[in-house]
Amino acid sequence: MSEIKKRPNGEVDDTGFSDVTDATLKSSVVLGTKLYSKFTLISGNRGVSEAHIDKLVAMITADEDWLEFNPITVDSNLHVLDGQHRLIAAQKANVHIWYKIRSKKTSLEVVARINDCQKSWTPDDFVFMYSTLGNVHYKAFWEFYKGYGLSPSTGLILFGGQSMKSLRNGTLKVVDILKAEEIADALMDVKKYVPFADYNRFASAFVRVFENKEYNHKRMLTKLRQRKDVIRKLATVEDYMRMLEDIYNHKLPVTDKIRFF
């Protein structure tokens, strides 16, 4: 019988054994199967991107082992917590899908956290998820920014100036939906003359202008129509406010001019 050679300081020898006991050691089993139908996608999880699936299929075809080193994560009922694109791609490529089972109870919020750490969840994904979970604030926000054709980030600016952090962590609240709609309607009016009106920085500038007590929306629209030749993309919110102020005050008596900032 060959003897396992021990090395100083508990180093591992060529056989892979060590003379040091690791009391913190844990194991995680990775399994592989072609029975794709045993897995279930979670309702409320982010949407599936066909382009991303096609990219994964090409990657898997070139190197099937990639999936073994990047297993999907499922719960004890084989609901897919992380890796729905890999699962679909494996099925398309007709190769084994490798998976790990998470024994702890997992909510959809935890699924979002897993994906967010990988930087793969978009703001749309979070709003859709919380809406699916029955959060009325997120349902209202979804209908608001989708209805106006806005991005989530611009929608947040008009929706009470809330942060992307609050959107992601589930604390988004309806502040004043009527006020948000009033500003959004006004911004859509402006968009007729400013094609990039729904860009974040311009929208932020416009909200601050619109909230000025002396602001007259009809006058702004008239001035934008008259001065559309000077409308251009700028770098900062302050630059846009200055541009709007110059347009709004063009050829007005000094007594009628307004400072927006």
QUIQUI-V446050 format. One record per helix or strand of 3 or more residues. SS is the DSSP state (h for helix, s for strand). FROM is the first residue (numbers start at 1). TO is the last residue. If there is no record, write none. Layout:
# QUIQUI-V446050
SS:FROM:TO
SS:FROM:TO
This chain:
# QUIQUI-V446050
h:8:10
s:31:33
h:36:38
h:50:62
h:65:69
s:72:75
s:79:82
h:84:93
s:97:102
h:108:117
h:123:132
h:136:147
h:152:158
h:164:169
h:177:191
h:200:210
h:217:226
h:228:230
h:237:249
h:254:256
